């Protein structure tokens, strides 16, 4: 809905103009506009921070964080990729910038997916903030950006599928996106890749910023480790960051856990390669692939042997459970991409990762159907809750989980 019509629904209150330093929906704030200068590849420097021009391409999460830290807050964000930690970091940065302490109940709203999600969001973005310059509204796991009619959030259609027509509520949201309110920051999150052909995607791209929150590649994960170490009061050496990613992988949750351990057990501010080599044992991706291969083939005996081997190497059971959960989430993504005809090379290129990793991942994903993978994640969650609330013999619980995962395959029988 155009901002000019909001007055009728707000008791004819005048719509406030955005304060200095806050983006208007149609132009850059004056200080940034004065300091902007073109960069290579259609990019620009805003307040000294290199960010892409709107509508040119999407930002990586760390680029969006840098812009927010410099005071450049867009009226609309679309977060895709489904990496929860990256989404949480960006939302935390926006809350810090926009929502004064003590006003969260009035100015910070999260609307979960549901039949009336759009209606709730439209009501919130048409309401003035209280004791703050802007209101922060989060529209979680929206299904509007999927090309499948009635598909789950994050499900993608192929290029040959027709784009579903916009419904009445979607048209109202489109009208708002064409002229966002200057007193609102709307954040929309979607799982997986959005359908860039949809009107709603193009409207968000024109009005605000699209942010890639997908699983980072090795180089980006190492950079993330260095930034996270700074927040913990430490300086992580670039070589130490590279070694950490090699040992742990690119799962940000696991990397964050290891960084907290390193920050706790190292003296001084600097963390070099030696503490990483000494304190981080790291179940390698090769070991995890081998374990899942054994599960997929119904070879419970081999899977239990590999599990015991990793536990003897000092891997905490909960960390191994997190590795399993992360791997099965990636298998679910790989299975969806394979079903759409996406090649391993294309998947690797889009995610800035090595092709051989996606070749192995997709080969492994083909051994499961989608229902197998969803059920596996549910079982892993049940075990995680059980271990954290009821305790018990951890190795026995994990071995039982491996048996259940191996038995998921239709028509297969676990082999000892």
Secondary structure as GFF3:
##gff-version 3
##sequence-region A 1 416
A	DSSP	three_ten_helix	3	5	.	.	.	ID=ss1
A	DSSP	alpha_helix	6	9	.	.	.	ID=ss2
A	DSSP	alpha_helix	30	35	.	.	.	ID=ss3
A	DSSP	beta_strand	37	39	.	.	.	ID=ss4
A	DSSP	beta_strand	43	46	.	.	.	ID=ss5
A	DSSP	beta_strand	49	52	.	.	.	ID=ss6
A	DSSP	beta_strand	59	60	.	.	.	ID=ss7
A	DSSP	alpha_helix	61	69	.	.	.	ID=ss8
A	DSSP	beta_strand	76	80	.	.	.	ID=ss9
A	DSSP	alpha_helix	84	98	.	.	.	ID=ss10
A	DSSP	alpha_helix	104	107	.	.	.	ID=ss11
A	DSSP	beta_strand	108	111	.	.	.	ID=ss12
A	DSSP	alpha_helix	117	125	.	.	.	ID=ss13
A	DSSP	beta_strand	135	139	.	.	.	ID=ss14
A	DSSP	alpha_helix	168	178	.	.	.	ID=ss15
A	DSSP	beta_strand	184	189	.	.	.	ID=ss16
A	DSSP	alpha_helix	199	207	.	.	.	ID=ss17
A	DSSP	beta_strand	209	212	.	.	.	ID=ss18
A	DSSP	alpha_helix	218	231	.	.	.	ID=ss19
A	DSSP	beta_strand	235	236	.	.	.	ID=ss20
A	DSSP	alpha_helix	238	248	.	.	.	ID=ss21
A	DSSP	alpha_helix	252	265	.	.	.	ID=ss22
A	DSSP	beta_strand	270	271	.	.	.	ID=ss23
A	DSSP	alpha_helix	273	279	.	.	.	ID=ss24
A	DSSP	alpha_helix	285	296	.	.	.	ID=ss25
A	DSSP	alpha_helix	300	312	.	.	.	ID=ss26
A	DSSP	alpha_helix	317	339	.	.	.	ID=ss27
A	DSSP	alpha_helix	344	350	.	.	.	ID=ss28
A	DSSP	alpha_helix	355	365	.	.	.	ID=ss29
A	DSSP	alpha_helix	370	389	.	.	.	ID=ss30
A	DSSP	alpha_helix	394	406	.	.	.	ID=ss31
###
